Amino acid sequence: MSDAPHAAERAAVVAARERLGADLERLDGEVRSQVAGGVQKVVWKVGAAGLGFGAALVARKGLEAAWKGATKDDPPEDPGDSTTSWGAALLWTIATAVGIGLAQLVASRGADAGWRKVAGGPPPGRQA
């Protein structure tokens, strides 16, 4: 019996295995890339949120100290409470909104700059 009829079948099987191997390698690379991108997103979001929270906390403590220094009283615990004067309620609300907003902006910009320096590119979701 001749192996000629089987040779063509073997060649087809070998070619199919090679295509399958190449496809699996490409798929592996794509999966690894997507997983790495997902991890980077999580690291960025957790890190940026942590910095923002820390900045807000520090800003709040600074605002409370400044309020005590300027008024000799504690800042209003609840500006919406009717026992708090309108002036104190408005001033405290504006001061905390501006102070904490600026602190979070500085933290966000700092996190962005740090990420770019360490990673060599923009954080996930930000432009180059």
VEXVEX-307087 format. One line per 3 residues: number of its first residue (from 1); their letters; for each residue x, y, z of N, C-alpha, C, O. Coordinates in steps of 0.2 Angstrom, whole numbers, plus 5000, padded with zeros to 4 digits. Each point is the difference from the previous one (the first is absolute). Layout:
<nodes>
NUM) A) X/Y/Z/X/Y/Z/X/Y/Z/X/Y/Z  ...
</nodes>
This chain:
<nodes>
1) MSD) 5004/4994/5000/4996/5006/5000/5004/5006/5000/5006/5000/5003  4992/5005/4994/5004/5006/4999/4998/5005/5006/4994/5001/5001  5010/5003/5001/4999/5006/5005/4998/5006/4996/4999/5005/5004
4) APH) 5001/4995/4990/4998/5006/4996/4993/5003/5002/5000/5006/5001  4995/4990/5000/4994/5003/5002/5000/5003/5007/4996/5005/5001  5007/4992/5003/5001/5002/5007/5004/5006/5001/5000/5004/5004
7) AAE) 5005/4997/4991/5005/5006/5001/4996/5006/4999/5002/5005/5004  4993/4996/4992/4996/5006/4999/4996/5001/5006/5000/5006/5002  4998/4989/5001/4996/5001/5006/5004/5002/5006/4998/5005/5004
10) RAA) 5008/4992/4996/5005/5002/5006/5002/5008/4999/5000/5003/5005  5001/4999/4989/5002/5007/4998/4995/5004/5002/5001/5006/5003  4992/4992/4996/4995/5005/5002/4999/5000/5007/4999/5005/5003
13) VVA) 5002/4990/5001/5000/5000/5007/5005/5004/5003/4999/5004/5005  5007/4995/4992/5006/5004/5003/4999/5008/4998/5001/5004/5005  4996/4998/4990/4998/5007/4998/4995/5002/5005/5000/5006/5002
16) ARE) 4995/4990/4999/4995/5002/5005/5002/5001/5007/4998/5005/5003  5007/4991/4999/5003/5001/5007/5004/5006/5000/5000/5004/5005  5004/4998/4990/5004/5006/5000/4995/5006/5000/5001/5005/5003
19) RLG) 4993/4995/4993/4996/5005/5000/4997/5001/5007/4999/5006/5003  4999/4988/5000/4997/5000/5007/5005/5003/5005/4998/5004/5004  5008/4994/4996/5005/5003/5004/5001/5007/5000/5001/5004/5005
22) ADL) 4999/4999/4988/5001/5007/4999/4994/5004/5003/5000/5005/5003  4994/4992/4996/4994/5003/5003/5000/5000/5007/4998/5005/5003  5004/4990/5000/5000/4999/5008/5005/5005/5002/4999/5004/5005
25) ERL) 5007/4997/4992/5005/5005/5002/4997/5007/5000/5001/5004/5004  4996/4998/4990/4997/5006/4999/4994/5001/5006/5000/5006/5003  4996/4990/4998/4995/5000/5005/5003/5001/5007/4998/5004/5004
28) DGE) 5007/4992/4997/5004/5001/5007/5002/5007/5001/5000/5003/5005  5003/5000/4989/5003/5007/5001/4994/5005/5001/5001/5005/5004  4994/4994/4993/4994/5004/5000/4997/5000/5007/4998/5005/5003
31) VRS) 5001/4989/5000/4998/4999/5007/5004/5003/5005/4998/5004/5004  5009/4995/4995/5005/5003/5005/4999/5008/5000/5001/5003/5005  4999/4999/4989/4999/5008/4999/4994/5003/5003/5001/5005/5004
34) QVA) 4993/4991/4995/4994/5003/5004/5001/4999/5007/4997/5004/5004  5005/4991/4999/5001/4999/5007/5005/5005/5003/4998/5003/5005  5007/4998/4991/5005/5006/5003/4996/5006/5000/5001/5004/5004
37) GGV) 4995/4998/4991/4997/5006/4999/4995/5001/5006/4999/5005/5003  4997/4989/4998/4995/5000/5006/5004/5001/5007/4997/5004/5004  5008/4993/4997/5004/5001/5006/5002/5008/5001/5000/5003/5005
40) QKV) 5003/5000/4989/5002/5007/5000/4994/5004/5002/5001/5005/5004  4993/4994/4993/4994/5004/5002/4998/4999/5007/4999/5006/5003  5002/4988/5000/4998/5000/5007/5005/5003/5004/4998/5004/5005
43) VWK) 5009/4995/4994/5005/5004/5004/4999/5007/4999/5001/5004/5005  4998/4999/4989/4999/5007/4999/4994/5003/5005/5000/5005/5003  4994/4991/4996/4994/5003/5003/5001/4999/5008/4998/5005/5004
46) VGA) 5005/4990/4999/5001/4999/5007/5005/5005/5002/4999/5004/5005  5006/4997/4992/5005/5005/5002/4998/5007/4999/5001/5004/5005  4996/4998/4990/4997/5007/4999/4995/5001/5006/5000/5006/5002
49) AGL) 4995/4989/4999/4995/5001/5005/5003/5001/5007/4998/5004/5004  5007/4992/4997/5004/5000/5007/5003/5007/5001/5000/5003/5005  5003/4999/4990/5003/5007/5000/4995/5006/5001/5001/5004/5004
52) GFG) 4994/4995/4992/4995/5005/5001/4996/5000/5007/4999/5005/5002  5000/4989/5000/4998/5000/5007/5004/5003/5005/4998/5003/5005  5009/4995/4995/5005/5003/5004/5000/5007/5000/5001/5004/5005
55) AAL) 4999/4999/4989/5001/5007/4999/4994/5003/5003/5000/5006/5003  4994/4992/4996/4994/5002/5003/5000/5001/5007/4998/5004/5004  5004/4990/4999/5001/5000/5008/5005/5005/5002/4998/5003/5005
58) VAR) 5008/4998/4992/5005/5005/5002/4997/5007/4999/5001/5004/5005  4995/4997/4990/4997/5006/4998/4995/5002/5006/5000/5006/5002  4996/4989/5000/4995/5001/5005/5003/5002/5006/4998/5005/5004
61) KGL) 5007/4991/4998/5004/5002/5007/5003/5007/4999/5000/5004/5005  5003/4998/4990/5002/5006/4999/4995/5006/5000/5001/5005/5003  4993/4994/4994/4995/5004/5000/4997/5001/5008/4999/5006/5002
64) EAA) 5001/4989/5001/4997/5000/5007/5005/5004/5004/4998/5004/5004  5009/4995/4995/5005/5004/5004/4999/5007/4998/5001/5004/5005  4999/4998/4989/4999/5007/4998/4994/5003/5003/5000/5006/5002
67) WKG) 4994/4990/4998/4994/5003/5002/5001/5002/5008/4998/5005/5002  5005/4990/5002/5001/5001/5007/5004/5006/5001/4999/5004/5005  5007/4996/4991/5004/5006/5001/4997/5007/4998/5001/5005/5004
70) ATK) 4995/4995/4991/4996/5006/4998/4994/5002/5005/4999/5006/5001  4998/4989/5001/4993/5002/5004/5001/4998/5007/4995/5002/5004  5010/4994/4998/5000/4998/5007/4995/4995/5002/4999/4998/5006
73) DDP) 4997/4999/4989/4995/4995/5001/5001/4994/4996/5004/5001/4995  4993/4994/5006/5000/4994/4996/4996/5002/4994/4995/5003/5000  5006/4994/4994/4996/5001/4994/4993/4996/5001/5000/4996/5004
76) PED) 4995/5006/4992/4994/4997/5001/5000/4993/4998/5003/4998/4995  4994/4998/5010/5000/4993/4998/4995/4998/4995/5001/4996/4996  4993/5008/5004/4995/4999/4995/4997/5007/4998/4996/5003/5003
79) PGD) 5007/4999/4991/4998/5007/4998/4993/5001/4999/4997/5005/5000  4999/4989/4999/4993/5000/4998/4996/5001/5006/4994/5001/5000  5009/4998/5006/4996/5000/5006/4998/5008/5002/5004/5004/4999
82) STT) 4990/4997/5003/4997/5007/5001/5004/5003/5005/4999/5006/5001  5004/4991/5004/5004/5003/5005/5006/5003/4998/5004/5004/5003  4998/4994/4991/5007/5003/4997/4997/5007/4996/4996/5000/4996
85) SWG) 5008/5005/5005/4998/5006/4996/5001/5000/4993/5004/4996/4998  4992/5007/4998/5001/5000/4993/5007/5002/4998/5003/4997/4995  5000/5008/5008/5007/5002/4998/5005/4995/5001/5004/4998/4995
88) AAL) 4996/4999/5011/5004/4994/5001/4999/4994/4996/5005/4997/4997  4989/5002/5001/4998/4994/4996/5002/5001/4993/5003/4996/4997  4996/5010/5000/5002/5001/4993/5008/5001/5000/5003/4997/4995
91) LWT) 5000/5006/5010/5007/5000/4999/5004/4994/5001/5004/4998/4996  4993/4998/5009/5003/4993/5000/4999/4995/4994/5005/4997/4998  4989/5004/4999/4999/4996/4995/5004/5002/4994/5003/4996/4996
94) IAT) 4998/5010/5003/5004/5003/4994/5007/4998/5001/5003/4998/4996  4999/5003/5010/5008/4999/5002/5001/4992/4999/5005/4998/4997  4991/4998/5005/5001/4993/4999/4999/4997/4993/5004/4996/4998
97) AVG) 4992/5007/4999/4999/4998/4993/5006/5002/4996/5003/4996/4996  4999/5010/5004/5006/5003/4997/5006/4996/5002/5004/4998/4996  4997/5002/5010/5006/4997/5003/5001/4992/4998/5005/4998/4998
100) IGL) 4990/4998/5003/5000/4993/4999/5000/4999/4992/5004/4996/4998  4993/5008/4998/5000/5000/4993/5007/5001/4997/5003/4996/4996  5000/5009/5007/5007/5002/4998/5005/4994/5002/5005/4998/4996
103) AQL) 4994/5000/5010/5005/4994/5002/4999/4994/4996/5005/4997/4998  4989/5001/5000/4999/4995/4996/5002/5001/4993/5003/4995/4997  4997/5011/5000/5003/5002/4994/5008/4999/5000/5002/4997/4996
106) VAS) 5001/5005/5009/5007/5000/5001/5002/4992/5000/5005/4998/4997  4991/4998/5007/5002/4993/5001/4999/4997/4993/5004/4996/4999  4991/5006/4998/4998/4996/4993/5006/5002/4995/5003/4996/4997
109) RGA) 4999/5010/5003/5005/5002/4996/5007/4997/5002/5004/4998/4996  4997/5002/5010/5006/4996/5003/5000/4993/4998/5006/4997/4998  4989/5000/5003/4999/4993/4998/5002/4999/4993/5003/4995/4998
112) DAG) 4994/5009/4998/5001/5000/4992/5007/5000/4999/5003/4997/4996  5000/5008/5006/5007/5002/4999/5005/4994/5002/5004/4998/4997  4994/4999/5009/5004/4994/5003/4999/4994/4995/5005/4997/4999
115) WRK) 4989/5002/4999/4999/4994/4996/5004/5001/4993/5003/4995/4998  4996/5011/4999/5004/5001/4994/5008/4999/5001/5003/4998/4996  4999/5004/5010/5007/5000/5001/5002/4992/5001/5005/4998/4997
118) VAG) 4991/4998/5007/5002/4993/5001/4998/4996/4994/5004/4996/4998  4990/5005/4999/4998/4995/4995/5002/5003/4993/5000/4996/4995  5002/5010/5004/5003/5002/4994/4994/5002/4995/5001/5001/4994
121) GPP) 4993/5000/5008/4994/5002/4996/4995/5002/5005/5000/5000/5006  4994/5002/4991/4994/5002/5003/4997/4995/5004/5000/4994/4998  4997/5007/5008/4996/4995/5003/4994/4998/4996/4998/5003/4995
124) PGR) 4999/4991/5007/4995/4997/4996/4994/5005/5000/4998/5003/5005  4999/4999/4989/4995/5004/4999/5002/5007/4999/4995/5005/4999  5011/4997/5001/5002/5007/4999/5004/5000/4994/5003/4995/4997
127) QA) 4997/5011/5000/5004/5001/4993/5007/5002/5001/5002/5002/5006  5002/4996/4989/5007/5001/5000/5002/5007/5001/5006/5002/5000
</nodes>
